Amino acid sequence: VFVFLLITITAIYEFNIKYKGERTTSEIVSTNSISIGENKEIVQTFKLENDNFNGVWIEFDNLGATSKNTNIIIGIKDLETGNIIKEEKLTDSFLRTSTKYRMNIDTIKDSNGKMYSLYIKYIDFNDKENFKIKYNQNDLIPNGVMYLDDKIQNGDLCIQISCLRPKKVILFYAMLIFINIIMIIITVFIFKKKNMKIEY
């Protein structure tokens, strides 16, 4: 029983933590912040290593900022087709109270091996403060390049790329958990039946 219970607990842990439906690239530790002023645009390109691309985490550095009436546009573009996949506006109220933002997109099933870009534009400029995004001075995103106004920069933005797990992986762990639960029930039933015979 102990062995089956241990296997079940391990499978549940793997399913809920490691295989909880998504796979996300490793977190990039920030070493600095890059500022964007009026009419400026920063772009980070990246190549997908998995299918089912469904979102990007972006890390900002604007907690406690006092600027108001400041908004930014963030978007994701397919570099092969040039099509904009999604574009959103973030307000200053969010930027002053949050360090991370997740941009969700409709799942792209055949994203493996394709190039995409994340672009961020500063609009409704308030000249009291520039808008800041965290980055690492080392090039940590494979096949990725960071641009500021079309000029290549050293390092990469602190982003994490998310892709849905293949259904077969989820089904495998679900079946493993189910089989182990059944085995535990059968084992407990057998032990109880043996104990009943001994008492008799």
GINORBEL-V438612 format. One record per pair of residues at least 12 apart in sequence whose C-alpha atoms are under 10 Angstrom apart, sorted by the first residue. I is the first residue (numbers start at 1). J is the second residue. Records with the same first field share a line. If there is no record, write none. Layout:
I->J ; J
//
This chain:
1->180 ; 183 ; 184 ; 185 ; 186 ; 187 ; 188 ; 191
2->184
3->180 ; 184
4->177 ; 179 ; 180 ; 181 ; 182 ; 183 ; 184 ; 185 ; 187
5->177 ; 180 ; 181 ; 183 ; 184
6->180
7->176 ; 177 ; 180 ; 181
8->173 ; 176 ; 177 ; 178 ; 179 ; 180 ; 181 ; 183 ; 184
9->177 ; 180
10->177
11->172 ; 173 ; 174 ; 175 ; 176 ; 177 ; 178 ; 180
12->173 ; 174 ; 176 ; 177
13->173
14->173
15->169 ; 170 ; 171 ; 172 ; 173 ; 174 ; 176 ; 177
16->170 ; 173
19->164 ; 165 ; 166 ; 169 ; 170 ; 173
20->164 ; 165 ; 170
21->163 ; 164 ; 165 ; 166 ; 167 ; 169 ; 170
22->52 ; 53 ; 54 ; 162 ; 163 ; 164 ; 165 ; 166 ; 170
23->50 ; 52 ; 53 ; 160 ; 161 ; 162 ; 163 ; 164 ; 165 ; 166
24->53 ; 55 ; 56 ; 57 ; 160 ; 161 ; 162 ; 163 ; 164 ; 165
25->48 ; 49 ; 56 ; 57 ; 141 ; 159 ; 160 ; 161 ; 162 ; 163
26->140 ; 141 ; 159 ; 160 ; 161 ; 162
27->57 ; 158 ; 159 ; 160 ; 161
28->59 ; 134 ; 135 ; 136 ; 138 ; 140 ; 141 ; 156 ; 157 ; 158 ; 159 ; 160
29->59 ; 134 ; 135 ; 136 ; 137 ; 140 ; 157 ; 158 ; 159
30->59 ; 60 ; 61 ; 133 ; 134 ; 135 ; 136 ; 137 ; 138 ; 156 ; 157 ; 158 ; 159
31->134 ; 135 ; 136 ; 137 ; 138 ; 155 ; 158
32->61 ; 132 ; 133 ; 134 ; 135 ; 136 ; 137 ; 155 ; 157 ; 158
33->59 ; 60 ; 61 ; 62 ; 131 ; 132 ; 133 ; 134 ; 135 ; 136 ; 137 ; 157 ; 158
34->60 ; 61 ; 130 ; 131 ; 132 ; 133 ; 134 ; 135 ; 136 ; 148 ; 157
35->61 ; 122 ; 129 ; 130 ; 131 ; 132 ; 133 ; 134 ; 148
36->120 ; 121 ; 122 ; 123 ; 125 ; 129 ; 130 ; 131 ; 132 ; 133 ; 148 ; 149
37->121 ; 122 ; 123 ; 125 ; 126 ; 127 ; 129 ; 130 ; 131 ; 132
38->121 ; 122 ; 123 ; 124 ; 125 ; 126 ; 127 ; 130 ; 131
39->121 ; 122 ; 123 ; 124 ; 125 ; 149
40->120 ; 121 ; 122 ; 123 ; 148 ; 149 ; 150
41->72 ; 73 ; 74 ; 119 ; 120 ; 121 ; 122 ; 123 ; 147 ; 148 ; 149 ; 150
42->74 ; 118 ; 119 ; 120 ; 121 ; 122 ; 133 ; 146 ; 147 ; 148 ; 149 ; 150 ; 151 ; 152 ; 153 ; 157
43->74 ; 75 ; 76 ; 117 ; 118 ; 119 ; 120 ; 121 ; 145 ; 146 ; 147 ; 148 ; 149 ; 150 ; 151 ; 152 ; 153 ; 156 ; 157
44->76 ; 116 ; 117 ; 118 ; 119 ; 120 ; 141 ; 144 ; 145 ; 146 ; 147 ; 148 ; 152 ; 153 ; 155 ; 156 ; 157 ; 158 ; 159
45->76 ; 77 ; 78 ; 79 ; 115 ; 116 ; 117 ; 118 ; 119 ; 141 ; 142 ; 143 ; 144 ; 145 ; 146 ; 147 ; 156 ; 157
46->79 ; 113 ; 114 ; 115 ; 116 ; 117 ; 118 ; 141 ; 142 ; 143 ; 144 ; 145 ; 146 ; 156 ; 161
47->79 ; 111 ; 112 ; 113 ; 114 ; 115 ; 116 ; 117 ; 141 ; 142 ; 143 ; 144 ; 161
48->110 ; 111 ; 112 ; 113 ; 114 ; 115 ; 116 ; 142 ; 143 ; 161 ; 162 ; 163
49->111 ; 112 ; 113 ; 114 ; 115 ; 142 ; 161 ; 163
50->109 ; 110 ; 111 ; 112 ; 113 ; 114 ; 161 ; 162 ; 163 ; 164 ; 165 ; 166
51->107 ; 108 ; 109 ; 110 ; 111 ; 112 ; 113 ; 114 ; 162 ; 163 ; 164 ; 165 ; 166
52->106 ; 107 ; 108 ; 109 ; 110 ; 111 ; 112 ; 162 ; 163 ; 164 ; 165 ; 166
53->104 ; 105 ; 106 ; 107 ; 108 ; 109 ; 110 ; 111 ; 112 ; 161 ; 162 ; 163 ; 164 ; 165
54->103 ; 104 ; 105 ; 106 ; 107 ; 108 ; 109 ; 111 ; 161 ; 162 ; 163 ; 164
55->76 ; 102 ; 103 ; 104 ; 105 ; 106 ; 107 ; 108 ; 160 ; 161 ; 162 ; 163 ; 164
56->76 ; 101 ; 102 ; 103 ; 104 ; 105 ; 118 ; 159 ; 160 ; 161 ; 162 ; 163
57->100 ; 101 ; 102 ; 103 ; 104 ; 158 ; 159 ; 160 ; 161 ; 162
58->74 ; 99 ; 100 ; 101 ; 102 ; 103 ; 118 ; 133 ; 134 ; 135 ; 157 ; 158 ; 159 ; 160 ; 161
59->98 ; 99 ; 100 ; 101 ; 102 ; 132 ; 133 ; 134 ; 135 ; 157 ; 158 ; 159 ; 160
60->95 ; 96 ; 98 ; 99 ; 100 ; 101 ; 131 ; 132 ; 133 ; 134 ; 135 ; 157 ; 158 ; 159
61->95 ; 96 ; 97 ; 98 ; 99 ; 100 ; 131 ; 132 ; 133 ; 134 ; 135
62->92 ; 94 ; 95 ; 96 ; 97 ; 98 ; 99 ; 129 ; 130 ; 131 ; 132 ; 133 ; 134
63->94 ; 95 ; 96 ; 97 ; 98 ; 99 ; 132
64->95 ; 96 ; 97 ; 98
65->92 ; 93 ; 95 ; 96 ; 97 ; 128 ; 129 ; 130 ; 131
66->92 ; 93 ; 96 ; 128 ; 129
67->92 ; 93 ; 95 ; 96 ; 125 ; 126 ; 127 ; 128 ; 129 ; 130 ; 131
68->91 ; 92 ; 93 ; 96 ; 124 ; 125 ; 126 ; 128 ; 129
69->91 ; 92 ; 93 ; 123 ; 124 ; 125 ; 126
70->90 ; 91 ; 92 ; 93 ; 95 ; 122 ; 123 ; 124 ; 125 ; 126 ; 127 ; 129 ; 130 ; 131
71->89 ; 90 ; 91 ; 92 ; 93 ; 94 ; 95 ; 121 ; 122 ; 123 ; 124 ; 125 ; 126 ; 131
72->88 ; 89 ; 90 ; 91 ; 92 ; 95 ; 120 ; 121 ; 122 ; 123 ; 124 ; 125 ; 131
73->87 ; 88 ; 89 ; 90 ; 91 ; 119 ; 120 ; 121 ; 122 ; 123
74->86 ; 87 ; 88 ; 89 ; 90 ; 103 ; 118 ; 119 ; 120 ; 121 ; 122
75->87 ; 88 ; 89 ; 103 ; 117 ; 118 ; 119 ; 120 ; 121
76->88 ; 103 ; 104 ; 105 ; 116 ; 117 ; 118 ; 119 ; 120
77->115 ; 116 ; 117 ; 118 ; 119
78->111 ; 114 ; 115 ; 116 ; 117 ; 118
79->114 ; 115 ; 116 ; 117
80->114 ; 115 ; 116
81->115 ; 116
82->116 ; 117
83->116
84->116 ; 117 ; 118
85->105 ; 106 ; 108 ; 116 ; 117
86->103 ; 104 ; 105 ; 106 ; 118
87->103 ; 105 ; 118 ; 119 ; 120
88->103 ; 120
89->120 ; 121 ; 122 ; 123
90->122
91->124
92->131
95->131 ; 132
99->133 ; 134
100->133 ; 134 ; 158 ; 159
101->159
102->159 ; 160 ; 161 ; 162
103->118 ; 161 ; 162
104->162
107->162 ; 163 ; 164
108->163 ; 164
109->163 ; 164 ; 166
111->163
112->163
115->143 ; 144
116->144
117->144 ; 145 ; 146
118->146 ; 157 ; 159
119->146 ; 147 ; 148
120->133 ; 148
121->149
133->157 ; 158
134->156 ; 157 ; 158 ; 159
135->154 ; 155 ; 156 ; 157 ; 158 ; 159
136->154 ; 155 ; 156 ; 157 ; 158
137->153 ; 154 ; 155 ; 156 ; 157
138->154 ; 155 ; 156 ; 157
139->153 ; 154 ; 155 ; 156 ; 157
140->155 ; 156 ; 157 ; 158
141->155 ; 156 ; 157 ; 158 ; 159 ; 160
142->156
144->156 ; 157
145->157
//
